[in-house]
Amino acid sequence: MINRRDIIKASLIGAPAIGAAGAATAQTGSDIVLGRPCVISTWDFGVAANQAAWAVLSKGGRALDAVEAGARVPEADLKNHFVGRAGYPDRDGHVTLDASIMDEHGGCGAVAGLEHIAHPISVARRVMERTPHVLLVGEGALQFALEQGFPREELLTPESRAAWRDWLKTSDYHPVANGAVGDYGKTLGVPGGKGNHDTIGMLAIDAAGDLSGACTTSGMAWKMRGRVGDSPIIGAGLYVDNEVGAATSTGVGEEVIRNAGSFLVVEFMRQGASPQVACKQAVARILARKPDAKTIQVGFLALGKTGQVGAWSIQKGFTYALCDARKQDALLPGDSFY
């Protein structure tokens, strides 16, 4: 993994300016600035997701189409146990998926507790475009998805089933910050840590300068039946304001929901904070209101209207991927308080 300083330094060589279609990357304060178009996303698996989004953006495509295409990559990845069809189940063995999407016009759609559908991000987009609603949940979300032609599938893979059965032997749910995944996921650690990423959030700017975002997850492994985190909640797991910027989150969704986290990041940006500072301030707000939150993980990722990128988390271990015309596989560690 390259570090933040290296990507800034390398991108500035021979690239002193950023234009509408520029491939340059520059630094503004503590922010990385990407050329337009660009896409960023949470975690290591964001690299492959970004590349799928880039296939849309590089051809002049809309940011909304790009983030949907990108989010579908980890949703379909059978090795990814935190997003989509191979996600770890809840305590009762049910794989339930959550997703949200938001476009440059303020349009938004989401699904929560969706079972038997491999691509919740695409169902969320249909909610946005074909219903008068923002959020559909549970059986209603499944009914809508089937009516829209999405195939019904068994999402609990043999590997995830084995991990769940292994977990049932102890039913241990004590979080360990940035714990690593053991055999069959015995030690997942805290959601949002290295062993339990639980979300991909994507933010993009297209060649026209418009923003969109997407967020999709299978949620916490071994969660209580019916639990919904921040990912499908507009303003918590995702928020887009085409005049200012966009933000997304990862980690323990309950803390993000309590603070309307992604909306908070964008509002800090509206007040003049850079994306990096805005993410830091949002994490600081969580810690100020609940000091013992320092034992868990929450991270924010933000993209400013002109391509500035910022990221901050409670714990070390949060990574994010960046992609523009200059480089499509950059991966950086986020800054953190601990």
C-alpha positions as CSV (number, residue, x, y, z in Angstrom):
1,M,0.0,0.0,0.0
2,I,1.4,3.4,-0.9
3,N,1.0,6.2,1.6
4,R,-0.7,9.6,1.4
5,R,2.5,11.6,1.0
6,D,3.8,9.4,-1.8
7,I,0.6,9.7,-3.9
8,I,0.5,13.4,-3.5
9,K,4.2,13.7,-4.4
10,A,4.0,11.4,-7.4
11,S,0.9,13.0,-8.8
12,L,2.4,16.5,-8.6
13,I,5.4,15.7,-10.8
14,G,4.7,17.3,-14.2
15,A,1.1,18.1,-13.3
16,P,0.9,21.6,-12.0
17,A,-2.8,22.2,-12.8
18,I,-6.1,20.5,-12.7
19,G,-8.6,21.1,-15.5
20,A,-12.1,19.8,-16.1
21,A,-10.8,16.6,-17.7
22,G,-7.4,16.7,-15.9
23,A,-5.6,13.6,-14.8
24,A,-3.5,15.6,-12.3
25,T,-3.6,15.1,-8.5
26,A,-2.7,18.0,-6.3
27,Q,-2.7,18.9,-2.6
28,T,-4.8,21.6,-1.0
29,G,-4.0,21.8,2.7
30,S,-4.3,18.2,3.9
31,D,-6.5,17.1,1.0
32,I,-5.7,15.1,-2.1
33,V,-7.3,16.6,-5.2
34,L,-8.3,14.3,-8.1
35,G,-8.8,15.2,-11.7
36,R,-12.3,15.1,-13.2
37,P,-13.8,12.5,-13.6
38,C,-12.9,10.5,-10.6
39,V,-14.2,7.9,-8.1
40,I,-13.3,7.0,-4.6
41,S,-14.4,4.2,-2.3
42,T,-13.9,2.5,1.0
43,W,-11.6,-0.4,1.8
44,D,-9.2,-2.5,-0.2
45,F,-11.9,-4.1,-2.3
46,G,-12.7,-0.5,-3.5
47,V,-9.9,-0.8,-6.0
48,A,-11.7,-3.3,-8.2
49,A,-15.0,-1.4,-7.7
50,N,-13.4,1.8,-8.7
51,Q,-12.0,0.2,-11.9
52,A,-15.5,-0.9,-12.9
53,A,-16.8,2.6,-12.2
54,W,-14.0,4.1,-14.2
55,A,-15.0,2.1,-17.2
56,V,-18.2,4.2,-17.2
57,L,-16.6,7.5,-16.2
58,S,-13.8,7.3,-18.7
59,K,-16.3,7.1,-21.6
60,G,-18.1,10.2,-20.4
61,G,-20.7,8.3,-18.5
62,R,-22.9,9.6,-15.6
63,A,-21.6,9.4,-12.1
64,L,-24.8,7.6,-11.0
65,D,-24.2,4.8,-13.5
66,A,-20.6,4.6,-12.4
67,V,-21.2,4.1,-8.7
68,E,-23.9,1.5,-9.4
69,A,-21.5,-0.4,-11.7
70,G,-18.8,-0.2,-9.1
71,A,-20.9,-1.2,-6.2
72,R,-22.1,-4.3,-8.0
73,V,-18.5,-5.7,-8.1
74,P,-18.1,-6.5,-4.4
75,E,-21.8,-7.5,-4.3
76,A,-21.0,-10.3,-6.7
77,D,-17.6,-11.3,-5.2
78,L,-18.0,-14.7,-3.5
79,K,-14.8,-14.0,-1.5
80,N,-16.2,-10.8,0.0
81,H,-18.1,-11.7,3.2
82,F,-19.0,-8.1,4.0
83,V,-21.0,-7.0,0.9
84,G,-23.6,-8.7,-1.2
85,R,-24.3,-12.3,-2.0
86,A,-21.5,-13.9,0.0
87,G,-22.1,-11.8,3.1
88,Y,-22.1,-13.4,6.6
89,P,-25.6,-13.9,7.9
90,D,-27.3,-12.7,11.0
91,R,-27.5,-14.7,14.2
92,D,-30.3,-16.8,12.8
93,G,-28.5,-17.6,9.6
94,H,-30.3,-15.1,7.3
95,V,-28.2,-13.0,4.8
96,T,-29.9,-9.6,4.7
97,L,-28.6,-6.8,2.5
98,D,-28.8,-3.0,2.8
99,A,-28.0,-0.4,0.1
100,S,-28.6,3.2,-0.8
101,I,-27.9,5.4,-3.8
102,M,-28.1,9.1,-4.4
103,D,-27.7,11.3,-7.6
104,E,-26.8,14.8,-8.4
105,H,-30.4,16.0,-8.3
106,G,-31.0,14.9,-4.7
107,G,-32.8,11.8,-5.8
108,C,-32.3,8.9,-3.5
109,G,-33.4,5.3,-3.0
110,A,-32.6,2.5,-0.6
111,V,-33.4,-1.0,0.6
112,A,-32.9,-2.6,4.0
113,G,-33.2,-6.1,5.3
114,L,-33.4,-7.4,1.7
115,E,-33.1,-11.2,1.3
116,H,-32.6,-13.4,-1.8
117,I,-31.4,-10.6,-4.1
118,A,-27.7,-10.4,-5.1
119,H,-27.6,-6.7,-6.1
120,P,-29.3,-4.5,-3.6
121,I,-27.7,-1.4,-5.0
122,S,-29.6,-1.9,-8.3
123,V,-32.8,-2.4,-6.4
124,A,-32.1,0.8,-4.5
125,R,-31.8,2.6,-7.8
126,R,-35.1,1.3,-9.0
127,V,-36.7,2.5,-5.7
128,M,-35.3,5.9,-6.5
129,E,-36.4,6.0,-10.1
130,R,-39.7,4.0,-10.2
131,T,-41.4,4.6,-6.8
132,P,-42.5,7.7,-4.9
133,H,-40.5,6.4,-1.9
134,V,-37.0,6.5,-0.6
135,L,-36.7,3.3,1.5
136,L,-38.2,-0.1,1.1
137,V,-37.5,-2.8,3.7
138,G,-37.8,-6.6,4.3
139,E,-40.5,-8.5,2.5
140,G,-41.8,-5.4,0.8
141,A,-38.3,-4.7,-0.7
142,L,-38.1,-8.3,-1.8
143,Q,-41.6,-8.1,-3.4
144,F,-40.6,-5.0,-5.3
145,A,-37.3,-6.5,-6.5
146,L,-39.0,-9.6,-7.8
147,E,-41.6,-7.5,-9.6
148,Q,-38.8,-5.5,-11.2
149,G,-37.4,-8.7,-12.6
150,F,-34.5,-9.3,-10.2
151,P,-33.9,-13.1,-9.8
152,R,-34.5,-14.7,-6.4
153,E,-31.3,-16.5,-5.2
154,E,-30.0,-18.3,-2.2
155,L,-27.4,-15.9,-0.7
156,L,-26.0,-18.1,2.1
157,T,-23.0,-19.6,0.5
158,P,-21.4,-22.9,1.8
159,E,-18.5,-20.9,3.2
160,S,-20.7,-18.4,5.0
161,R,-22.9,-21.1,6.3
162,A,-19.8,-22.9,7.7
163,A,-18.6,-19.7,9.3
164,W,-22.0,-19.1,10.9
165,R,-22.2,-22.6,12.3
166,D,-18.7,-22.3,13.7
167,W,-19.7,-19.0,15.4
168,L,-22.7,-20.7,16.9
169,K,-20.4,-22.9,19.0
170,T,-19.5,-19.9,21.2
171,S,-21.9,-17.1,19.9
172,D,-19.1,-14.7,20.9
173,Y,-19.9,-11.1,19.9
174,H,-17.3,-9.2,21.8
175,P,-15.7,-6.6,19.5
176,V,-11.9,-6.3,19.2
177,A,-10.7,-3.2,17.4
178,N,-9.4,-4.0,13.9
179,G,-9.4,-7.8,14.7
180,A,-8.4,-10.2,12.0
181,V,-10.5,-12.9,10.4
182,G,-9.7,-16.3,11.7
183,D,-10.7,-19.7,10.3
184,Y,-14.4,-19.4,9.2
185,G,-14.5,-15.9,10.6
186,K,-14.0,-16.9,14.3
187,T,-12.5,-13.6,15.2
188,L,-14.2,-10.9,13.1
189,G,-13.3,-8.1,15.4
190,V,-15.1,-4.8,15.4
191,P,-17.4,-3.9,12.4
192,G,-15.4,-1.5,10.3
193,G,-12.1,-3.0,11.3
194,K,-9.8,-5.1,9.2
195,G,-11.7,-8.2,9.9
196,N,-15.2,-6.9,9.4
197,H,-15.3,-4.1,6.8
198,D,-19.1,-4.5,6.4
199,T,-19.6,-1.7,3.8
200,I,-18.4,-0.3,0.5
201,G,-19.2,3.4,0.0
202,M,-18.5,5.0,-3.4
203,L,-18.5,8.6,-4.4
204,A,-17.9,9.9,-8.0
205,I,-17.7,13.0,-10.1
206,D,-18.3,12.7,-13.8
207,A,-16.9,14.7,-16.7
208,A,-19.9,17.1,-16.4
209,G,-18.9,17.9,-12.8
210,D,-21.9,16.1,-11.3
211,L,-21.7,14.0,-8.1
212,S,-23.4,10.7,-7.1
213,G,-22.8,8.1,-4.4
214,A,-23.6,4.5,-3.5
215,C,-23.4,2.4,-0.4
216,T,-24.0,-1.3,0.0
217,T,-23.4,-3.9,2.7
218,S,-24.4,-7.2,4.2
219,G,-24.1,-5.5,7.6
220,M,-22.5,-6.8,10.7
221,A,-21.8,-10.5,10.8
222,W,-24.0,-12.3,13.4
223,K,-26.2,-9.2,13.9
224,M,-29.6,-9.5,15.5
225,R,-32.4,-10.5,13.2
226,G,-33.8,-7.3,11.8
227,R,-30.9,-5.1,12.6
228,V,-30.2,-2.3,10.1
229,G,-27.2,-0.1,10.1
230,D,-26.3,3.2,8.5
231,S,-25.7,2.1,5.0
232,P,-29.3,2.4,3.7
233,I,-30.1,5.5,5.7
234,I,-29.7,8.7,3.6
235,G,-27.8,11.2,5.6
236,A,-26.1,8.5,7.7
237,G,-24.3,6.1,5.5
238,L,-24.4,8.3,2.4
239,Y,-25.2,11.9,1.4
240,V,-24.7,13.8,-1.8
241,D,-25.1,17.6,-2.3
242,N,-24.1,18.5,-5.9
243,E,-23.2,22.1,-4.8
244,V,-20.8,21.0,-2.1
245,G,-19.7,17.4,-2.1
246,A,-20.5,13.9,-0.9
247,A,-19.7,11.6,2.0
248,T,-20.0,8.0,3.0
249,S,-19.2,6.0,6.0
250,T,-18.1,2.6,7.3
251,G,-17.9,0.9,10.7
252,V,-20.4,0.7,13.5
253,G,-23.6,2.1,11.9
254,E,-25.4,2.8,15.1
255,E,-22.9,5.5,15.9
256,V,-23.1,7.0,12.4
257,I,-26.9,7.0,12.6
258,R,-26.9,8.8,16.0
259,N,-24.9,11.6,14.5
260,A,-26.4,11.7,10.9
261,G,-22.7,11.2,10.0
262,S,-22.5,11.6,6.2
263,F,-24.9,14.6,6.2
264,L,-22.7,16.1,9.0
265,V,-19.6,15.8,7.0
266,V,-21.2,17.5,4.0
267,E,-22.5,20.3,6.2
268,F,-19.1,20.9,7.6
269,M,-17.9,21.1,4.0
270,R,-20.7,23.6,3.3
271,Q,-19.4,25.7,6.1
272,G,-15.9,25.8,4.6
273,A,-14.1,22.8,5.9
274,S,-12.1,20.7,3.5
275,P,-13.2,17.1,3.1
276,Q,-10.3,15.9,5.3
277,V,-11.2,18.3,8.1
278,A,-14.9,17.7,7.7
279,C,-14.4,13.9,8.2
280,K,-12.1,14.5,11.2
281,Q,-14.7,16.8,12.8
282,A,-17.5,14.3,12.3
283,V,-15.4,11.5,14.0
284,A,-14.6,14.0,16.8
285,R,-18.4,14.6,17.2
286,I,-19.0,10.9,17.7
287,L,-16.2,10.7,20.3
288,A,-17.3,13.8,22.1
289,R,-20.9,12.5,22.5
290,K,-19.8,9.0,23.4
291,P,-16.2,8.8,24.6
292,D,-16.2,5.0,24.9
293,A,-16.7,4.9,21.1
294,K,-12.9,5.0,20.9
295,T,-13.0,1.2,21.3
296,I,-14.9,0.6,18.1
297,Q,-14.4,1.8,14.5
298,V,-16.2,4.4,12.4
299,G,-14.7,6.0,9.3
300,F,-15.8,8.7,6.9
301,L,-14.8,9.3,3.3
302,A,-15.6,12.5,1.5
303,L,-15.3,14.0,-2.0
304,G,-15.5,17.8,-2.6
305,K,-17.2,19.3,-5.6
306,T,-13.8,20.1,-7.2
307,G,-12.2,16.8,-6.5
308,Q,-10.8,17.1,-3.0
309,V,-10.7,13.9,-1.1
310,G,-10.7,13.4,2.7
311,A,-10.9,10.5,5.1
312,W,-10.7,10.0,8.8
313,S,-11.6,7.2,11.3
314,I,-11.5,6.4,15.0
315,Q,-9.0,3.6,14.8
316,K,-6.1,2.9,12.4
317,G,-6.9,0.3,9.8
318,F,-9.4,2.1,7.6
319,T,-8.3,2.2,3.9
320,Y,-9.7,3.9,0.8
321,A,-9.2,3.6,-2.9
322,L,-8.9,6.5,-5.4
323,C,-9.2,6.5,-9.2
324,D,-8.9,9.2,-11.9
325,A,-7.3,9.3,-15.3
326,R,-3.8,9.3,-13.9
327,K,-4.1,6.2,-11.7
328,Q,-6.8,3.7,-11.3
329,D,-5.5,1.5,-8.4
330,A,-4.4,3.8,-5.7
331,L,-5.0,2.7,-2.1
332,L,-4.3,4.8,0.9
333,P,-4.6,4.5,4.7
334,G,-7.0,6.9,6.3
335,D,-5.9,9.2,9.1
336,S,-7.3,8.3,12.6
337,F,-7.4,9.5,16.2
338,Y,-6.1,6.2,17.7
